[in-house]
Amino acid sequence: MAIIGGVFAHIETWEYVGWGIWVVAGVTLGFLIYSVVKEKEFQLIQEEHYHLAEITKLDAAKTTTKVVIDKTSLTGYMAQSFNGLEIAPAKIKQFAHAVTVEGRKMTIREWTPLKKGKTFSDGEWRRLIAFMKQPDWEDKRIRFIVPINVNNENDGYELTAMGRQWLTDVLAETVLTPVSP
């Protein structure tokens, strides 16, 4: 099309037709590039939704997770506690991998909302953060995360050494047990 426009642009009386053909070719090329980019974005969103649907299918009956916290390093003697967390084990494992291995941030915008293809619903995120702030109600010294900005927790959280160890244990599948509702 651009060649045809070039031919017409060099003929004296038809030069405006040639420029018009070039404009149409440019717009068409721009539209094709835009379409390809949008198609790739759509495919990525579809893959994320498919992945989330697979996780949901696997854990459909398992919506609660029994969590083990090993307090040996803090107390000096063998001590464990067990808590229930109303989040599917696969989501907690996905979170652990993304935070420890991929280095993703721990902010609410990074992980919610579920309807946009993200991992957690708002309620699940809030339960997970509340748990990680104070995983053991008996021992106030145990914290898996601390806010980056104490005045604004929306800035996100960072892992403590114990939190990093716990997420490593989550990836090793030694501290999570699926529980049917």
Backbone hydrogen bonds, N-H to C=O, Kabsch-Sander energy under -0.5 kcal/mol:
donor,donor_aa,acceptor,acceptor_aa,energy
5,G,1,M,-2.4
6,G,2,A,-2.1
7,V,3,I,-2.3
8,F,4,I,-2.5
9,A,5,G,-2.3
10,H,6,G,-0.9
10,H,7,V,-0.8
11,I,8,F,-1.1
12,E,10,H,-0.5
14,W,11,I,-0.8
15,E,11,I,-0.5
15,E,12,E,-0.8
18,G,14,W,-1.9
19,W,15,E,-2.3
20,G,16,Y,-2.2
21,I,17,V,-2.4
22,W,18,G,-2.1
23,V,19,W,-2.2
24,V,20,G,-2.5
25,A,21,I,-2.4
26,G,22,W,-2.6
27,V,23,V,-2.7
28,T,24,V,-2.4
29,L,25,A,-2.5
30,G,26,G,-2.6
31,F,27,V,-2.6
32,L,28,T,-2.4
33,I,29,L,-2.4
34,Y,30,G,-2.6
35,S,31,F,-2.7
36,V,32,L,-2.2
37,V,33,I,-2.3
38,K,34,Y,-2.5
39,E,35,S,-2.3
40,K,36,V,-2.1
41,E,37,V,-2.2
42,F,38,K,-2.5
43,Q,39,E,-2.4
44,L,40,K,-2.3
45,I,41,E,-2.2
46,Q,42,F,-2.5
47,E,43,Q,-2.5
48,E,44,L,-2.3
49,H,45,I,-2.4
50,Y,46,Q,-2.8
51,H,47,E,-2.7
52,L,48,E,-2.5
53,A,49,H,-2.7
54,E,50,Y,-2.3
55,I,51,H,-2.3
56,T,52,L,-2.6
57,K,53,A,-2.4
58,L,54,E,-2.4
59,D,55,I,-2.0
60,A,57,K,-1.1
62,K,59,D,-0.6
63,T,61,A,-0.8
64,T,179,V,-1.3
65,T,85,L,-3.0
66,K,177,T,-3.1
67,V,65,T,-0.6
67,V,83,N,-3.7
68,V,175,V,-2.1
69,I,81,S,-2.3
70,D,68,V,-0.5
71,K,69,I,-0.7
71,K,79,A,-3.2
74,L,71,K,-0.6
75,T,71,K,-2.4
76,G,72,T,-2.1
81,S,69,I,-1.7
83,N,67,V,-2.3
85,L,65,T,-2.7
87,I,85,L,-2.3
91,K,88,A,-0.7
92,I,88,A,-1.6
93,K,89,P,-2.4
94,Q,90,A,-2.3
95,F,91,K,-2.5
96,A,92,I,-2.7
97,H,93,K,-2.5
98,A,94,Q,-2.4
99,V,95,F,-2.4
100,T,96,A,-2.6
101,V,97,H,-2.1
102,E,97,H,-1.6
104,R,98,A,-2.7
106,M,157,Y,-0.6
107,T,105,K,-0.8
111,W,107,T,-1.1
112,T,108,I,-1.9
116,K,113,P,-1.1
117,G,114,L,-1.9
118,K,113,P,-1.4
120,F,111,W,-2.3
125,W,121,S,-2.4
126,R,122,D,-2.3
127,R,123,G,-2.3
128,L,124,E,-2.7
129,I,125,W,-2.7
130,A,126,R,-2.4
131,F,127,R,-2.3
132,M,128,L,-2.7
133,K,129,I,-2.2
134,Q,130,A,-1.5
137,W,135,P,-0.5
140,K,138,E,-0.6
142,I,139,D,-1.3
143,R,141,R,-0.6
144,F,132,M,-2.7
145,I,132,M,-1.2
146,V,158,E,-2.2
148,I,156,G,-2.3
149,N,156,G,-0.6
150,V,148,I,-0.5
152,N,149,N,-0.9
155,D,152,N,-1.6
156,G,153,E,-1.6
157,Y,106,M,-1.2
158,E,146,V,-2.7
160,T,144,F,-2.5
164,R,160,T,-2.5
165,Q,161,A,-2.1
166,W,162,M,-2.4
167,L,163,G,-2.5
168,T,164,R,-1.9
169,D,165,Q,-2.3
170,V,166,W,-2.1
171,L,167,L,-2.1
172,A,168,T,-1.6
173,E,170,V,-1.3
174,T,169,D,-2.2
175,V,169,D,-0.6
177,T,66,K,-1.8
179,V,64,T,-2.6
